[in-house]
Amino acid sequence: MTSPAANHAASQASAEPIPALARDLSRLSGMVRTLAPRAPMTITSPLDGRVIGSVPMCAAEDVAHAVGVARAAQAAWAALPVRERVKPFRRFNGVLLDRRFDIADLIQLENGKVRANALEDVFDTCINTRFYSYHGPSLLRPRRKAGAVPLLTSSTVYPKPFGVVGLIEAWNYPFNLPMQDAIAALIAGNTVVIKVSELTPFSALFGLQLLRECGLPDDVLQIVTGDGRVAGAALIDHVDTVMFTGSTATGRKIAAHCAERLIPCSLELGGKNPVILLDDADVAKALDVLVDSTLASAGQMCVSFERLFIHDAIYDAVRDGLAKRYESLPMGVRCGAWDDEMSVLTSANQLAHVQRHIEDAVAKARASSPAAARGPTSHHTHSSRPCSKTSRRRWWFTTGRVSGRWCRCTASTMSTTRSAAPTRACTD
């Protein structure tokens, strides 16, 4: 296992040199519109704590203005045929592939992912962009349905855009989440205002720059920055529907806020997903999958494995095998390096959260060792003997997002475990 000093050295090396795209992020910050000069919100890199730029701390009136601009542009945008609305996004798909390394640089710098995970963020956006832009026209066409009285009546369902969609996005997929949600909503005829995370605004702002270069009108997609309690709440006050990705606790508050206004919302929140290993599992193969999966974005995903249930017969082999493999992993993330394996945690709050989980697990474990909680080893990095905090690679399901999530349908109707074996669980 690498020493804390070696991990710190690797972390310091990660920011030298700063990627060319990230040397001057003020032009991206300038894409955020405010009605008056606002206090800057400093953005630091989780790789080494270095300040990489700042964005405006938008006030509630700035958000209201952004929604107003989007609303004024929505009717003309929705009036365009779908085949016209998809054109900027088809171009965007090619640009994503051409600029993939620039985007990955930004993701690494402000999120802390290893190179492979950062590129997954980009490539997943490519997959969704291509799907939406090529299948959007067929998904959004009117559809005939059976009427209330067969043969005598018929119905036609017309997808209609909501109007202005508000997106409140998370920091764990700082490019993919805002881009794929915005693109689906835009193709459906909505305009969009995104409230990006306070931790990772530049990835989405770069995506906005690329979309405008591909021909997307300025007013149909905008980004606001700042504190979620101010900018996020103001966004919900003015939009027609809300999409939120983040914690369950915040999701409950957003659901209540939307309920007060009687507007719909879509919430992608955390989960408690288990891995179950029975006595006939191939332990070596299971270890390969678990170790590879748990490294994705340092487990900072809503679909992360939160619990590991292991049959008694293989419990020791799995526990000891995971410990051995994790202890051999080098830590530290370098921008542009392909051989790094462990992403860093994105913020000090995340580091403290993981520390609490580990302390709780060690306190409750039947058998533990001094190596079970070695504590933080470098900036936003934690080294620990594994108990259960595992994750899996993120898989996306896109079908229906254009036609279902971002449209409301109006109808024109004529004439009116296996679990019998004993298991032991490593839990958080």
Backbone hydrogen bonds, N-H to C=O, Kabsch-Sander energy under -0.5 kcal/mol:
donor,donor_aa,acceptor,acceptor_aa,energy
7,N,3,S,-2.6
8,H,4,P,-2.5
9,A,5,A,-2.2
10,A,6,A,-2.4
11,S,7,N,-2.3
12,Q,8,H,-2.5
13,A,9,A,-2.2
14,S,10,A,-0.9
14,S,11,S,-0.6
15,A,11,S,-0.5
15,A,12,Q,-0.9
16,E,13,A,-1.5
22,A,19,P,-1.0
23,R,20,A,-1.3
28,L,25,L,-0.5
29,S,25,L,-2.1
30,G,26,S,-2.1
31,M,28,L,-1.7
32,V,29,S,-1.7
33,R,31,M,-0.6
41,M,55,V,-3.3
42,T,40,P,-0.6
43,I,53,G,-3.0
45,S,50,R,-2.8
47,L,109,L,-0.5
48,D,45,S,-0.7
49,G,45,S,-2.7
52,I,43,I,-2.8
53,G,43,I,-1.1
55,V,41,M,-1.8
57,M,39,A,-2.1
58,C,56,P,-1.3
58,C,225,T,-1.7
62,D,59,A,-0.6
63,V,59,A,-1.6
64,A,60,A,-2.4
65,H,61,E,-2.1
66,A,62,D,-2.2
67,V,63,V,-2.4
68,G,64,A,-2.2
69,V,65,H,-2.5
70,A,66,A,-2.3
71,R,67,V,-2.7
72,A,68,G,-2.1
73,A,69,V,-1.4
74,Q,70,A,-0.9
75,A,71,R,-0.7
77,W,73,A,-1.8
78,A,74,Q,-3.0
79,A,75,A,-1.6
80,L,76,A,-0.7
80,L,77,W,-1.0
84,E,81,P,-1.6
85,R,81,P,-2.0
86,V,82,V,-2.0
87,K,84,E,-0.9
90,R,86,V,-1.8
91,R,87,K,-1.8
92,F,88,P,-2.2
93,N,89,F,-1.8
94,G,90,R,-1.0
95,V,91,R,-1.9
96,L,92,F,-2.7
97,L,93,N,-1.3
98,D,94,G,-2.0
99,R,95,V,-2.8
100,R,97,L,-0.8
103,I,99,R,-2.3
104,A,100,R,-2.4
105,D,101,F,-2.0
106,L,102,D,-1.7
107,I,103,I,-2.4
108,Q,104,A,-2.7
109,L,105,D,-2.5
110,E,106,L,-2.5
111,N,107,I,-2.1
112,G,107,I,-0.7
112,G,108,Q,-1.5
113,K,107,I,-0.5
115,R,337,A,-0.7
118,A,114,V,-2.2
119,L,115,R,-2.2
120,E,116,A,-1.7
121,D,117,N,-1.6
122,V,118,A,-1.3
123,F,119,L,-3.2
124,D,120,E,-2.6
125,T,121,D,-1.1
126,C,122,V,-1.9
127,I,123,F,-2.4
128,N,124,D,-2.3
129,T,125,T,-2.8
130,R,126,C,-2.6
131,F,127,I,-2.3
132,Y,128,N,-2.9
133,S,129,T,-2.5
134,Y,130,R,-1.9
135,H,131,F,-2.5
136,G,132,Y,-2.0
139,L,135,H,-2.3
140,L,136,G,-2.1
141,R,138,S,-0.8
143,R,157,V,-2.1
145,K,155,S,-3.0
147,G,153,T,-0.9
152,L,149,V,-1.1
152,L,150,P,-0.6
153,T,149,V,-2.3
155,S,145,K,-2.1
156,T,412,S,-1.4
157,V,143,R,-3.3
158,Y,156,T,-0.5
158,Y,410,T,-3.0
160,K,408,R,-2.7
162,F,406,W,-0.7
165,V,163,G,-0.6
165,V,191,T,-3.0
166,G,241,T,-2.8
167,L,165,V,-0.5
167,L,193,V,-2.4
168,I,243,M,-2.9
169,E,167,L,-0.6
169,E,195,K,-2.0
177,L,173,Y,-1.7
179,M,175,F,-1.8
180,Q,176,N,-2.7
181,D,177,L,-1.9
182,A,178,P,-1.9
183,I,179,M,-2.7
184,A,180,Q,-1.9
185,A,181,D,-1.9
186,L,182,A,-2.8
187,I,183,I,-2.5
188,A,184,A,-1.5
189,G,186,L,-1.8
190,N,185,A,-2.2
191,T,163,G,-2.3
192,V,220,V,-3.0
193,V,165,V,-2.3
194,I,222,Q,-2.8
195,K,167,L,-3.6
196,V,194,I,-0.8
196,V,224,V,-1.5
204,A,200,T,-0.5
205,L,201,P,-1.9
206,F,202,F,-2.3
207,G,203,S,-1.8
208,L,204,A,-2.4
209,Q,205,L,-2.1
210,L,206,F,-2.4
211,L,207,G,-2.4
212,R,208,L,-2.2
213,E,209,Q,-2.0
214,C,210,L,-1.2
215,G,212,R,-1.4
216,L,211,L,-2.1
220,V,217,P,-0.9
221,L,217,P,-0.5
221,L,218,D,-0.7
222,Q,192,V,-1.9
224,V,194,I,-3.1
230,V,227,D,-1.1
231,A,227,D,-2.6
232,G,227,D,-0.7
233,A,228,G,-1.2
234,A,230,V,-2.2
235,L,231,A,-1.9
236,I,232,G,-1.9
237,D,233,A,-1.5
238,H,234,A,-0.6
238,H,235,L,-1.4
239,V,235,L,-1.9
240,D,164,V,-2.8
241,T,164,V,-0.9
242,V,264,P,-1.6
243,M,166,G,-2.7
244,F,266,S,-2.7
245,T,168,I,-2.1
246,G,268,E,-2.1
251,G,247,S,-2.2
252,R,248,T,-2.1
253,K,249,A,-1.3
254,I,250,T,-2.4
255,A,251,G,-2.5
256,A,252,R,-2.1
257,H,253,K,-2.2
258,C,254,I,-2.8
259,A,255,A,-2.2
260,E,256,A,-1.8
261,R,257,H,-1.1
262,L,258,C,-0.8
262,L,259,A,-0.5
263,I,258,C,-2.1
266,S,242,V,-2.6
268,E,244,F,-3.0
268,E,266,S,-0.5
269,L,267,L,-0.7
273,N,304,S,-0.9
275,V,307,R,-2.1
277,L,275,V,-0.5
277,L,309,F,-3.0
278,L,276,I,-0.6
281,A,278,L,-1.8
283,V,281,A,-1.0
286,A,282,D,-2.8
287,L,283,V,-2.7
288,D,284,A,-1.8
289,V,285,K,-2.3
290,L,286,A,-2.9
291,V,287,L,-2.7
292,D,288,D,-2.1
293,S,289,V,-2.7
294,T,290,L,-2.7
295,L,291,V,-0.8
295,L,292,D,-0.5
296,A,293,S,-1.3
298,A,295,L,-1.9
299,G,296,A,-2.3
300,Q,297,S,-2.3
301,M,299,G,-1.8
304,S,301,M,-1.5
306,E,273,N,-2.6
307,R,273,N,-1.5
308,L,426,C,-1.6
309,F,275,V,-3.6
310,I,308,L,-0.5
310,I,424,R,-3.1
311,H,277,L,-2.2
312,D,422,P,-1.3
314,I,311,H,-1.6
315,Y,311,H,-0.9
315,Y,312,D,-0.6
318,V,314,I,-2.4
319,R,315,Y,-2.8
320,D,316,D,-2.7
321,G,317,A,-2.0
322,L,318,V,-2.6
323,A,319,R,-2.2
324,K,320,D,-2.3
325,R,321,G,-2.1
326,Y,322,L,-2.8
327,E,323,A,-2.3
328,S,324,K,-0.7
328,S,325,R,-0.6
329,L,326,Y,-1.5
332,G,342,M,-0.5
335,C,14,S,-1.2
337,A,334,R,-2.0
343,S,295,L,-0.7
343,S,341,E,-0.6
344,V,112,G,-2.1
345,L,380,H,-2.9
351,L,347,S,-1.9
352,A,348,A,-2.3
353,H,349,N,-2.2
354,V,350,Q,-2.6
355,Q,351,L,-2.4
356,R,352,A,-2.1
357,H,353,H,-1.9
358,I,354,V,-2.5
359,E,355,Q,-2.5
360,D,356,R,-2.3
361,A,357,H,-2.6
362,V,358,I,-2.8
363,A,359,E,-2.1
364,K,360,D,-1.6
365,A,361,A,-1.5
372,A,369,S,-2.3
373,A,370,P,-0.9
374,R,371,A,-0.6
374,R,383,S,-0.7
377,T,381,T,-1.9
378,S,381,T,-1.0
381,T,378,S,-2.0
383,S,375,G,-1.4
384,S,382,H,-0.5
385,R,371,A,-0.7
390,T,305,F,-1.1
390,T,388,S,-1.8
398,T,396,W,-0.5
401,R,398,T,-2.3
404,G,400,G,-3.0
405,R,400,G,-0.8
405,R,401,R,-0.5
406,W,401,R,-1.2
408,R,160,K,-2.8
410,T,158,Y,-2.1
412,S,156,T,-2.5
413,T,411,A,-0.7
414,M,154,S,-2.2
424,R,310,I,-3.3
426,C,308,L,-2.3
427,T,425,A,-0.7
